[in-house]
């Protein structure tokens, strides 16, 4: 199996615990073997000979063997469950960390429901692999081998009959595992689609209601739900079918053994005790054999799961440079910059020189490439051509040092569940109380300053308990706290009333009078302090106005 090296690499740090689980498996197999061996003596020396003196001894030995078997089971199972929980936690953290480090383009073209499904649903299923399937594959073979040893020891002829029937079990395993693998892959895809519909519904419930689109979304959800139902039913069909076949196969083996064994007792080839001991071992071996078979089937069927997790972990991260960006000395130069997404050229042939301290206004119709253009500066989007900060190409800077010096505000403000304080400290974790209050004052966050809770005012998920304008003002307060070298505003005041917008714009440009600004807006006042105005059309700069001073 091609994923075993990866699974082993995950397991390697916990090799001592893994070895302890093997010790537990060995103890379990010793206990099971001893029970089957003692049965012969119980039958031949106690039951048939009616030897009361030996009865207590064998009862104690059987009880001790059963206890040893259960102690081994506990050690083996618990250690592997602990390892599985630990590995899932580590993988969950690794997947989340990877998602934080990959380029923005991946999120643009990947459904959020699929990503959520991989972090939550897939990793829970992965836990089954390490917590259920692998333990069985490791623990049960010990018991199977030990009990097969008993079968061979008691009667090689009867054991030979079992080996003749064994290939049929292998054929069944292969058939059912391939079927399960196929439908498990389909199930994972459909879980992702269903999660995506749910995410869209929760985010757009207001529009769904206003456009009376409930029926449309219900039809879509029901369609995906039915497809998921069909995949899940088929998976369970093959799992249950495999179990039924296993039991029928087991009954067939027992029937054949009873018939042949009975003939061998009658002919005197074996004693009754030998045969009962053989049957005990046979009955005890069936469950671990079926568990091994199911574990193999489930592991083979889990390959789509491994692929989905590894696809995330193997994603290329954002390209990192090795230079520290400290501050802008001369300016920013764009040389023949273009951006292409899925074959569409969003930006083409951008050439522009911006001096340190320039205030650049950016105009253009919807779809002209304004937002794409400003996302180039913090390297949120990959590009062709060159962008120089002073004389250093943008790609040569460490992303942390670059983005630390850039303040970016878009019209889609993201606030996090917690308090106002929590949401402000994202911009500057070391900020003091008075700095937080000052930032709120400059951003005109009177709704916070006039509240009884002040910085401890609660913010619900996504800021849903705030208006659009309140969310934008909190986002602007973050900019004052961050104190960036380059400030980018993308419709950052679109939800504010005219008077508040003017006050906030004035405060931003006066407080950061020596900083470099890039401003995307539709309202003229946002360009009041701009000395450079560019107009974008279909991804190209069509016009550049110097000393704009638009009021």
N, C-alpha and C positions, 0 to 999 in steps of 0.2 A: 504494500500500500504506500503510495508516494507521499502521504502526509505523516507517516510514522516518524521520519527524522524531525519534523517540526514539533510533533507531539512530544517526542523524547527530549527535545531541547527545552520545552516548557517544564518537563518533569525533572530535569537534571538537578536543579537547585534543591530538590526535595528527595534526593536519592536515598538518604538515611530513613526517612519516613516510609518511602516506598519499600525499602528492604524490610522494615518492621512489618509492613503489611504482608510481605511474603512469608515472614516468620509466622504470622497469624494464620495464613493459608495453610502452611505446613502443619501447624497444630490442629487445625480443623480436619485436615486429611488424616492425621494420625488418629484423632478421636473417631472419625467415621470408619476407618479401617479396623480399629480395635473392636468396635461394636459388632461388625460383621464376622470377625474371627471368633468372638466370644459366643456368638449365637450357636455355633456348632456344639460347643461344650455344654451350653445350656440345654440343648435338645438331647444330645447323646448321653451326657453324664448326669443330668438332673431330671429331665422330663421322662425320658424312656426308662432309665434305671431307678427313678423315683428316689434320688439321693438328696434327702432334706438338708444334710450337713453342708453340701456344696452350694445350695440355693442362695444363702445370704451372701456368700463370697462373690458369686457371679452378679448378683443384683447390685452390690457395691461397685464392682468393676464396671458394669454397664453404666451406672449413674456417673461414675468418675469419667468414663470415656465421653459420655454425652456432654458433661460439664466442660471438659477440655475442648470438645468440638465447638461449643458455643463461645468459649473464651477466644478461641482462634478466630471465629467468625466476627466477633466484636472488634478485635484488634485489626484484622484485615479490612473490615468495612469502614470503621470510623477513621482510620488513618487516610484511606483513599478519599473519603468524603471531605475530610479537612483539606487535603491537597486540592481537590476539585473546586471547593469554595474559594481557596486562596488564588488558584489560577484564574478563575472567572473574574475575581476582583482585579487582578493584575491586568488581564486582557481588556476588561472594561475600561480601566484607566488608560491603557495604551491606545485603544481605539479612539477614546475621547481626545487624548493628547494629539494623536495623528490628525484628527479632524480640525483641531485648532491650528495645525501647522501647514495644512495643504493650501494651495492657491484658491482664491475666491471663486475662480471659474468653475471649480468642481461643484460648489454649492449652487451655482446658478443653473447648472444642467442636471442636478441630481434631486429627485423628489425628497423633501424633508421626511416624509413618511418612511421611505426606504432607509434613510440614515438612522432614524429612531428605531426602526425594526431591527437593524443590525446591532445596535448597542443594547437593546433590551431583550427582544425576543430571541435573536440568534444566540446571544451569550447565555441566556437561560437554558436553551437547548444544548449548548456546548457543555453546560454543567452536568447534564444528563450523561454525556459521553464519559466524562471523568468520574462522576459520582455514581454512575449506575452501570454503564456498559463495560468500561475498562476494569472496574473492580471484579465484575463477573468473569471477564476474560482472563484476569490474573488469578483470582481465587479459585474458581471452579475447576480449572484443569488439574490443580493439585489433587483435589478430591477424586476427579475422574480417573487420573492415573493410578492413585492408590487403590481405588475400588476395582479397577481393571486388574491390578495385581492380585487382588483377592479372588476375582473371577477365574483368572488363569491358574492360580494356586489350587482352587477348589475343583475345577473341572475344565480342562483345556478343550474338550469336545464341545461342550455347551458354549464356551466363550468363542470358539471358532464359528458357531452359527451366528452369533451377534456380529462378528466381523463381516460375514457374508452379506448381511442386511445393511451394514453401515453406509456403503456408497450411495444408497437411495437417499439417506438423510443429507448427504453432501449436495446432491442434485437439488433437493427441495430448498436447502439453504441458499444456494446460488440463485435460484429462480425468484424466490420471495424477496431477497435482498436487492436484486436488480429492479424489481417492480417498485419496492419502497423508495429506492434512491430516486427514481424518475418522478414519482408523485410528491416526494418531499421537496424537490427542487421547485416544482410548480407551486406547492403550498407556500414556500418562502416568498416567492414573487407576489403571490396574491395577498399575503399578509402585509407586504410592503404597500401594495396598491390600496388596500383597505385603510391602512394607517394614514396614507396620503389624503384620502377622502376625508377622514376624520379631522386631520390637521387643517385642511382647507375649510371645512365646515366651522370649526371653532374660531378660526381667524376671520372668516367672512360671514358669520351668522347674521350680522346686521344687514348686509347687502342681500343675503338670501331671503330674508323676511321682506325687505323693501321691494324686491323684484318678484316676490311671490314664487321663488324658485325652490320651495321646499320639496315639491313633487319631483322635480328634475333631479335634485340631489338624492332623494330617497330611492329613485329608480337606479341611479348610478351606484349607490351604496349597496342596494339589494342585489344588483348584478354581480358586483365583486364578492359580496358575502356568499352568494350561491355558488360561485366558482370555488371559493375557499372551502365551502361545505363539501363540494364534490371531491376536491383533492384530499381533504381530511378523511372522508368516508373511505376512499380508495386505499389510503395509507393504512387505516385501521382494518380494512378488509383483508389486506395481505398480512398484517400482523396476526390477526385472529385466525386467518386461514392457515398460516404457518404453525400456530400453536395447535390447532386441531389436527393437522397432519402429523405433528410431532407425537401427540397423544395416541393417535391411531397406530402410528408406527410403534410406539412403546407397547401398546396392548398386543400388537402382532408379535413382537419379540417375546413378551411374557407368555403368550399362548403357545408359541413354538417351544419355548424353554420348558414350560409345564409338561407338555406332551413328551418331549424327548427325555426330560429329567425323570418323569414318572417311569418311563420304560427302563432307564438306567438303574433306578432304585429296585424295581422288580427283578431285574437281571442280576442285581448284587454288585454292580460296578461302583456304586457310591452309597454312603449311608444316608439315612434321613437327615442327620445333622449337617452333613456336607451340602445336601440339596437346599435345606432351609437357609444355611449360611450363604449359599450362592444366590438364592432368591432375595435375601435381605440386601446383599451387595447390589443385585440387579435393580431392586426397587430404589435403593438409595442413590444409584448412579444416574437414574433417569432425569431427575430434576437438575443436577449440575450439568449434565450433557445438554439438556434443552436450554439452560441458561447460557452456556457457551455458544450454542448455535444461534440463539437470539442476539447475543452480544455481537457475534460476527456479522449477522445480518444488519443490526442497527449501526454498527461502525461503518460498514460498506455503504449503507444508506445515508450516512451523515456527511459524505464527501461534499455535497453541495453546500452544507453548512460551513465546513472548513474553507471552501473556496470563497464564500462571501466574507468571512472574517479576514482571511489573508488578502483579499482584494483591497480591503481598507488599509490593512497594516503595510501593504507594499506600495501604496500610493506615494508618488514623488512629493516631497515637501517643497515649500517655497524656497527659491534659490537664495542662498545667503552669501553676502560679501564678507570681506575681512577688515574693512575700514570703518572706523568710528566717525559718525557724523556729529560734530560738535555744534557748529552754527554756520549760518550762511554768510559768506564774506562778500562775494561779488554778485551772484545771481543764478538764475536757472535758465538753461538753454535747451530747447527742443530742436533736434535735427532729424528731419525726414522721418518723423514718428508715425507709425500706423498700428492699428489694432484690428485683428481679424478673429471673428467668432463664428465657428461652424460655416466657414466659407464666405461669410458676409463681412465686408470691410466697414467697420464702425467708424474708424478714423483713418485718414490717408494724407500723407505728405504734410504733417504738421511741422512747421518751422517757426520758432518764436524765441525771442530773447527777453527775459524778465530780469530787471535789476533788483538787487536787495532793497527792500522797502517799497517796491512798487505795489500799487493797489490795482489788481487786474479784474475788471468786470467781464463776464462772459454771457453773451446773449445767443439766442437761436431758438428755432421752432422745436417742438417736441420731436425727439428722435434725431436731432442734429448731431448728437455726440457729446453734449456738454458734460453730463455726469461721467461718462467714460473718460473724458479728457482729465478731469480733476482727480479721478481715481488713480491716474498714472503716477502722481507725485508721491503718494505713500506706498507705491508699488502694490496696490491691490489687484491690478490687472497686468498681465504680461503684454509686452509690446515688441515691435520691431523698430529699428532705428536707434537713436541715442538720446538720452536725457542726462544732461550734466548739471550737477550742483557744484557751482564754481568750476573746477576742472576735473571733477571726478564723476565717472558714469554712475548713474543711480544704482545699477545692479551690483556695484562694488562695495556698497555700504552694508553693514550689519542692519538687519531689519529692525531690531530692537532700538538701536541708536537713532535710526532714521525716523521711525514712527513716534519715538519719544518726543521729538522736536516738532511734530506736526499735529495741529489741532484740526480735526475734520468734523463738520456738522452737516448732516443731511436732513431733509424734511421728514424722513422716517426715523423718528427718535426711538431709541430702545432704552427703556428703563427696566430695572430688575426688582423683583419682589424683595422687600426689606424696608429700610427707612431712607429718608432724604440723605442722611449722613452716609449711609452705605453707597448710595448712588453717586454721591459727589466724590467720595474717597477713591473711586475707580480712577479718577483723573489724577489724583495726587494723594497716595496713601499716607504721606507724612504731614499732610496739611493740618494746621492747628485750628482750634475752634473759631478764632477771630477771622482766619483766612476763609473759612467756609461761609461765615456770615457776610463777609465783604463780597465774596463771589455772588452770593444770593442777591445782595443789594444792587450790584452792577448789572445783574441779569434781570432786575425788576421782578424778583420772585416774591412779591408781596403776599401771595397766598400761603407761602411758608412762613415768612417773617411775622405775619399777623395771626398765625395759628398758635394755639397753646403748646403744642408739642415741639414746635420749631424743628430742629434737626432730627428729632425722633418721630416726625410725622411719617405715618405708614404709607408705603407705596405698594400697590397690588401688582400682580403679574402683568408686565407690559405697560404699567402705568394706567391701567384701565379706569382707575378712580380719579384720573386727572383729565382735564380738557387738552385738546391739541396744543393750544397756546401755552398752557402750563408746562406741558412736557417739553416743548421747545425751549422755554426759558430755563428749565433745569439743565437741559443739555448745554445751553450757552454758559451757564454757571460753571460747568465742567471746564470749558475753554479758559475762563478766567483763572481757574485753579491750576490748570496744566501749564499755563504760561508758555505757549509754544513759539517756535521760531518762524514757522510758516502756518498761516491760518487759511482754511478752506471752508467756505460756506456754500452749501448747495440748497437753495431755497430754505435757509435755516430759520427765517422769520415769516414764512408763508402763512402760518396760523395765527399770527399776532394782529391785533387791531392797529390802525395807522399810528396812533400816538405812542403806544408801547413799542412798536417797531422802530420808530424814530429814536426814542430814548435808548433802546438797546443798541441800535446801529451806531449812534453817536458814542456811546460808552465803549463799544468794541474798538472803534477806530481811534478814539482818543487814548484809551488805555494802552493799546498796542500800536501807537503811532509810528514806531520805527520798524514794525514787522512787515513781512511780505504777505499780501492777501490775494486770494483767488475767490471771486464771488460770482455764483450763478444765481440769477434772480429774474423775476418778471416785473417787479415793482421798481420804478425809477429811483426811489429814495435809497435803495440798497447800493446804487452806484454813485451816490453823492461824493464819496471820498476817492473814487477810482480815477487814477491818472492814465489808465490804459484800458481801452475797451475793445474786445475782439468779438466778432460775430461768426458763429459757426453755421455752416449749411451743408447737410449731407456728409458730415465728417470732415469737412475742409474749412480752413479759415478763409472767409470771403472778404473780410474787412477788418482793419486795425485802426482805431482812432486813438491818437495820443493827446494827453492832457484833456481827457473827456470832461471831467467835473460836471457830470449830469446831475441835475437837482430836480 
